[in-house]
Amino acid sequence: MQRESDLSETQSWTVRCQDTADGSGDVIVDLPPELLASLGLVLGDELTIEVIDGAIVLKPKRNTSPNPDPSSPPAI
């Protein structure tokens, strides 16, 4: 996972995927609290997922709305 502020620094984390046990094939990935804090992410933020050179890469999904609600936290 890369920090947007410093793309020359790459952080690697190993986490376990948990089966949702609902038959959907979906998984739950718990991200370490220190990773979330270092990227300014909070529970509920949306991420994009890509496979790049065999690695799973998660990136914050940015709000592209032209008029975001100022009372809501920034979308990441």
SVG drawing of the C-alpha trace seen along z (x, -y; Angstrom):
<svg xmlns="http://www.w3.org/2000/svg" viewBox="-25 -23 36 44">
<polyline fill="none" stroke="black" stroke-width="0.4" points="0.0,0.0 1.4,-3.4 1.0,-6.7 -0.4,-9.4 1.9,-12.0 5.1,-10.0 4.7,-7.6 8.5,-6.7 7.8,-5.0 6.0,-1.7 4.5,0.0 3.8,3.7 1.4,5.4 0.4,9.1 -3.2,9.7 -5.5,12.7 -8.7,12.7 -11.8,13.9 -14.6,15.8 -17.9,14.0 -19.6,17.5 -22.6,16.2 -21.8,18.2 -21.0,15.0 -17.3,15.6 -16.6,12.2 -13.9,11.8 -13.3,9.5 -9.8,7.9 -9.0,6.3 -6.4,3.6 -4.1,2.8 -5.1,-0.3 -1.5,-1.7 -1.9,-1.5 -5.3,-3.2 -3.9,-6.0 -0.8,-6.5 -3.0,-7.0 -5.7,-9.1 -8.3,-6.4 -11.2,-5.6 -13.7,-2.8 -16.2,-3.1 -13.8,-4.8 -14.0,-3.2 -10.9,-1.7 -10.3,-0.6 -8.6,2.7 -6.2,3.6 -3.7,6.4 -0.5,4.8 2.5,7.1 1.0,9.9 0.4,7.7 -3.0,6.6 -3.0,2.8 -5.6,0.9 -6.0,-2.9 -8.4,-5.4 -11.3,-6.1 -11.5,-9.9 -14.7,-11.9 -15.3,-13.2 -18.5,-15.0 -18.4,-18.6 -20.2,-19.9 -19.3,-17.7 -21.3,-18.1 -19.1,-20.3 -20.6,-18.7 -19.4,-15.2 -15.8,-14.0 -13.7,-14.0 -14.2,-10.9 -11.1,-8.8"/>
</svg>
